[in-house]
Amino acid sequence: MTFKLVLLVSHELSLSGGPLLLMELAFLVRGVGAEVVWITNQKPEEDDEKSWVVPAKGEKAIDTALKANLVVLNTSVAGKWLDVVLKENVCCVLPKVLWWIHEMRGHYFKVEYVKHLPFVGGAMIDSHTTAEYWKNRTREQLMEIAEDSVSRRVLREHVLESLGVRNEDLLFAISSSVSCGKGQDLFLRSFYESLQIIKEKNLQVPSMHAIVVGSDMSRQTKFESKLRNFVIEKKIQDRVDFVNKTLTVAPYLASIDVLARGECFGRITIEAMAFQLPMLGTAAGGTSLTNNIVKLATHVERRCWKTRKRVKERFLEPHMAQRIASVLRELLQKAKSHSDLYHMWQIR
């Protein structure tokens, strides 16, 4: 891929899953000699022209899209950019587009977002390809921590001390940017209901606590305010903590006992597997999640998962890179074939 121009299109620059995945792809592609340009709505048009991040609208965006050998659209929402910006140039760009869709919730699949999906050069959709093409953010450093019992103990003690939680307590967590649809509301409601069941049945379990990792202390959303109000209303402030979003996930994975998931198989799932953490999820309603919280709290043997070997065999960076590379090779070949035919047609 030496001297190739790769254009990455993202609706935002943030520390959330989709943009982080795209940024990691950007560094991998640059590492093999490609020139990378990132287009985003968050880039002001008057910013430095020499930057590799450019505004989503304007002649520079169109020119870059036409010259690029590969265009990666990140998330289904980025599909709106095609018509709004490229307009009559859309047909020239579609054959070299790799569309990377992470969303699993149906309301993202509006016609206005994904109408060009059947015509792009290739697509990776996380309902299937999260398991097949992108099973990684678990780097070697994180694996080393996961396998080092001393490091894990030190990290756990540090985190528990900062939260005011004892080492013998049972810690449940959900890790994802706090927003509607990510499952934090279901997690907290199920956690509260499990506390009620344990109290009513007088079950003997360790003191239970919940952590919501992915808060944004700089601008608290209405959804997060709703979550915090629920915690206050149910009088479980001493059992629930909100932690700011962070790239440093190892300390929290080392400190918690159970991870809850409100989304599909993804980055944090692989990391939790490396730490051999049991994971909770539900496809419909919160009753099953509540019951499973109680089961894990009352049965120590169910909290012992042997998943690290699977991570080493299938989900490390070399595996991810190999699968991504196979997709890129196929797409670049398609784009080149289309370009050759287009030039032949112009000559005629």
C-alpha positions in Angstrom: 0.0 0.0 0.0 3.0 2.3 -0.3 2.2 5.8 -1.5 -1.5 5.2 -1.4 -3.9 7.9 -0.3 -6.5 6.8 2.2 -9.4 9.0 3.2 -11.1 8.4 6.6 -14.6 9.9 7.1 -16.0 10.2 10.6 -18.9 12.2 11.9 -17.0 13.1 15.0 -13.6 13.1 16.9 -14.2 11.6 20.3 -13.0 9.0 22.7 -15.9 6.7 21.8 -15.6 3.3 20.1 -16.1 4.1 16.4 -13.6 7.1 16.2 -11.1 5.2 18.3 -11.2 2.2 16.0 -10.8 4.5 13.0 -7.8 6.3 14.6 -6.1 2.9 15.3 -6.7 2.0 11.6 -5.2 5.3 10.6 -2.0 4.6 12.4 -1.7 1.1 11.1 -2.2 2.3 7.5 0.3 5.2 7.9 2.7 2.6 9.4 2.9 0.9 6.0 3.6 4.1 4.0 0.1 5.3 3.1 -0.9 9.0 3.2 -3.9 9.4 5.5 -6.5 12.2 5.5 -9.2 12.4 8.1 -12.5 14.2 7.3 -14.9 15.2 10.2 -17.7 17.5 10.9 -15.9 18.8 14.0 -13.1 20.3 11.9 -13.5 24.1 11.5 -13.1 25.2 7.9 -10.6 27.9 8.8 -8.1 25.5 10.5 -4.5 24.9 9.4 -4.5 23.6 5.8 -1.5 21.5 6.4 -3.3 19.4 9.0 -4.1 15.8 8.1 -7.6 16.5 9.6 -9.8 18.5 7.2 -13.4 19.8 7.4 -16.2 17.6 6.0 -17.4 20.2 3.5 -15.6 22.2 0.8 -13.5 21.7 -2.3 -10.7 20.1 -0.3 -13.0 17.3 0.9 -14.3 16.6 -2.6 -10.8 16.8 -4.2 -9.4 14.4 -1.6 -12.3 11.9 -2.1 -11.7 11.9 -5.8 -8.0 11.4 -5.5 -8.0 8.8 -2.7 -7.3 5.1 -3.5 -9.5 4.1 -0.5 -12.3 5.9 1.3 -13.4 4.5 4.7 -16.7 5.7 6.0 -17.0 5.2 9.8 -20.5 4.4 11.2 -23.8 4.5 9.3 -24.3 8.2 10.1 -21.3 9.0 7.8 -23.4 7.9 4.9 -25.1 11.3 4.9 -21.8 12.9 3.9 -21.8 11.2 0.5 -24.7 13.1 -1.0 -24.4 16.3 0.9 -20.7 16.9 0.0 -19.9 14.8 -3.1 -23.2 15.3 -4.9 -22.7 14.4 -8.6 -19.3 12.9 -7.7 -20.8 10.1 -5.6 -20.8 7.5 -8.3 -17.0 8.0 -8.9 -16.2 7.4 -5.2 -18.5 4.6 -4.2 -16.4 1.7 -5.8 -13.5 2.6 -3.6 -15.5 3.0 -0.4 -15.1 0.6 2.6 -18.1 1.3 4.8 -17.4 0.3 8.4 -20.7 0.2 10.3 -20.7 -0.3 14.1 -24.3 0.5 15.1 -26.6 -2.3 16.0 -29.8 -0.4 16.8 -32.3 -0.3 14.0 -33.1 3.4 14.0 -29.6 4.0 12.5 -30.5 2.1 9.4 -32.6 4.8 7.8 -32.7 5.0 4.0 -31.1 8.5 4.1 -28.0 7.0 5.9 -27.5 3.7 4.1 -29.1 4.0 0.6 -25.6 3.7 -1.0 -24.6 0.7 1.0 -25.4 -1.9 -1.9 -23.1 0.1 -4.2 -19.9 0.6 -2.2 -16.8 -1.5 -2.8 -17.0 -3.3 0.5 -18.6 -3.1 4.0 -17.8 -4.3 7.5 -20.9 -4.5 9.6 -20.4 -5.2 13.3 -23.5 -7.4 13.6 -21.3 -10.0 11.9 -17.9 -8.6 11.2 -17.1 -7.4 14.7 -16.6 -11.1 15.2 -14.9 -11.8 11.9 -12.8 -8.8 11.0 -12.3 -6.5 14.0 -11.8 -8.4 17.2 -9.2 -6.3 18.8 -8.1 -3.6 21.0 -6.4 -6.1 23.3 -2.8 -5.1 22.8 0.2 -7.0 24.2 0.5 -4.6 27.1 -3.0 -5.3 28.2 -2.4 -9.0 27.9 0.7 -8.7 30.1 -1.3 -7.0 32.8 -4.2 -9.5 32.5 -1.7 -12.4 33.0 0.3 -10.8 35.8 -1.5 -11.5 39.1 0.7 -9.0 41.0 -0.1 -6.1 38.5 -3.8 -7.0 38.7 -3.8 -7.0 42.5 -2.0 -3.6 42.6 -4.4 -2.0 40.1 -7.4 -3.5 41.9 -6.3 -2.1 45.2 -5.7 1.3 43.8 -9.1 1.5 42.1 -11.0 0.1 45.0 -9.3 2.6 47.3 -10.2 5.5 45.1 -13.9 4.3 45.1 -14.0 3.6 48.8 -14.7 -0.1 48.1 -13.3 -3.0 50.1 -11.3 -5.8 48.4 -13.8 -8.4 49.5 -16.7 -6.5 48.0 -18.3 -7.6 44.7 -17.9 -5.1 41.9 -20.2 -5.0 38.8 -19.4 -2.5 35.9 -20.6 -1.4 32.6 -18.0 0.4 30.3 -19.2 2.4 27.4 -19.8 6.1 26.6 -22.8 7.1 28.6 -25.7 7.7 26.1 -29.2 6.5 25.4 -29.2 3.0 23.9 -25.9 1.9 25.4 -27.6 0.1 28.3 -26.5 2.0 31.4 -30.2 2.6 32.4 -31.0 -1.1 32.1 -27.8 -2.0 34.0 -28.6 0.3 37.0 -32.2 -0.7 37.1 -31.3 -4.4 37.1 -28.5 -3.8 39.7 -31.1 -2.1 42.0 -33.6 -4.9 41.5 -31.0 -7.5 42.3 -30.3 -5.7 45.6 -34.0 -5.8 46.4 -34.2 -9.6 45.7 -31.1 -10.3 47.8 -32.6 -8.3 50.6 -36.0 -9.9 50.4 -34.6 -13.5 50.2 -32.0 -12.7 52.8 -29.3 -14.1 50.6 -25.7 -14.2 51.9 -23.5 -12.3 49.4 -20.6 -9.9 49.6 -21.4 -6.2 49.6 -22.2 -5.3 46.0 -21.2 -2.1 44.1 -21.7 -0.9 40.5 -19.4 1.3 38.4 -20.5 3.2 35.3 -17.3 3.8 33.2 -17.8 6.3 30.4 -19.2 9.4 32.0 -18.3 12.9 30.6 -17.6 15.2 33.5 -17.1 18.2 31.2 -20.7 18.2 29.9 -23.3 16.0 31.6 -26.0 15.0 29.2 -29.8 14.7 30.0 -29.5 11.0 29.9 -26.7 10.9 32.4 -28.6 13.3 34.7 -31.5 10.9 34.5 -29.2 8.0 35.5 -27.8 10.0 38.5 -31.3 11.0 39.6 -32.4 7.3 39.5 -29.4 6.4 41.8 -30.5 9.2 44.2 -34.2 8.3 44.1 -33.4 4.6 44.9 -30.9 5.7 47.6 -28.0 3.6 46.3 -25.5 6.5 46.1 -23.2 4.5 48.4 -23.2 1.6 46.0 -22.9 3.3 42.6 -20.0 5.3 41.1 -19.7 7.2 37.8 -16.2 7.2 36.3 -15.1 9.6 33.5 -14.4 8.0 30.1 -10.8 6.9 29.7 -8.4 5.2 27.3 -6.8 3.5 30.3 -9.2 0.5 30.8 -6.7 -2.0 32.4 -7.1 -0.7 36.0 -10.9 -1.1 35.8 -10.8 -4.5 34.2 -8.3 -5.6 36.8 -10.5 -4.3 39.6 -14.1 -5.4 38.7 -15.6 -8.9 39.2 -18.3 -8.8 36.5 -18.8 -6.7 33.3 -22.2 -5.9 31.9 -22.7 -5.2 28.2 -25.5 -3.1 26.7 -24.2 -3.4 23.2 -22.9 -6.0 20.7 -19.6 -8.0 20.8 -16.9 -5.4 20.6 -13.7 -3.9 21.9 -14.4 -4.0 25.6 -15.7 -7.5 25.3 -12.3 -8.7 24.0 -10.5 -6.9 26.8 -12.8 -8.4 29.4 -12.1 -11.9 27.9 -8.4 -11.2 28.3 -9.0 -10.6 32.0 -11.2 -13.7 32.2 -14.2 -11.7 33.5 -17.7 -13.0 33.3 -20.0 -10.8 31.2 -23.6 -10.1 31.5 -25.9 -9.1 28.6 -29.6 -9.3 27.6 -31.4 -9.3 24.3 -34.8 -8.5 25.7 -35.8 -6.7 28.9 -34.1 -6.5 32.2 -35.5 -9.4 34.1 -32.9 -11.9 32.9 -30.1 -9.4 33.7 -31.4 -8.9 37.2 -31.6 -12.7 37.8 -28.1 -13.2 36.4 -26.6 -10.5 38.6 -28.1 -12.4 41.6 -26.8 -15.7 40.3 -23.3 -14.4 39.9 -23.4 -12.8 43.3 -24.5 -16.0 45.0 -22.4 -18.5 43.0 -18.6 -17.9 43.1 -17.9 -20.7 40.7 -19.9 -18.9 37.9 -17.5 -16.0 38.1 -14.6 -18.0 36.9 -14.2 -17.8 33.1 -11.3 -19.3 31.1 -11.4 -17.0 28.1 -7.8 -15.7 27.9 -6.6 -18.6 25.6 -9.3 -17.8 23.1 -8.1 -14.1 23.0 -4.6 -15.2 22.3 -5.7 -17.6 19.5 -8.0 -15.3 17.7 -8.3 -11.7 18.9 -4.8 -10.1 19.1 -3.6 -7.4 16.8 -1.9 -9.6 14.2 -5.3 -11.5 13.8 -7.1 -8.2 13.4 -4.5 -6.8 10.9 -4.6 -9.9 8.8 -8.4 -9.8 8.4 -8.5 -6.1 7.8 -5.7 -6.4 5.2 -7.7 -9.1 3.3 -10.6 -6.7 3.0 -8.5 -3.8 1.9 -6.7 -5.8 -0.7 -10.0 -7.0 -2.3 -11.4 -3.5 -2.1 -8.4 -1.8 -3.7 -8.4 -4.4 -6.5 -12.1 -3.6 -7.2 -11.4 0.2 -7.1 -8.5 -0.2 -9.6 -10.6 -2.2 -12.0 -13.4 0.4 -11.8 -10.9 3.2 -12.4 -9.4 1.4 -15.4 -12.8 1.0 -17.0 -13.7 4.6 -16.2 -10.6 5.9 -18.0 -11.2 3.6 -21.0 -14.7 5.0 -21.3 -13.4 8.5 -21.2 -10.9 7.8 -23.9 -13.7 6.5 -26.2 
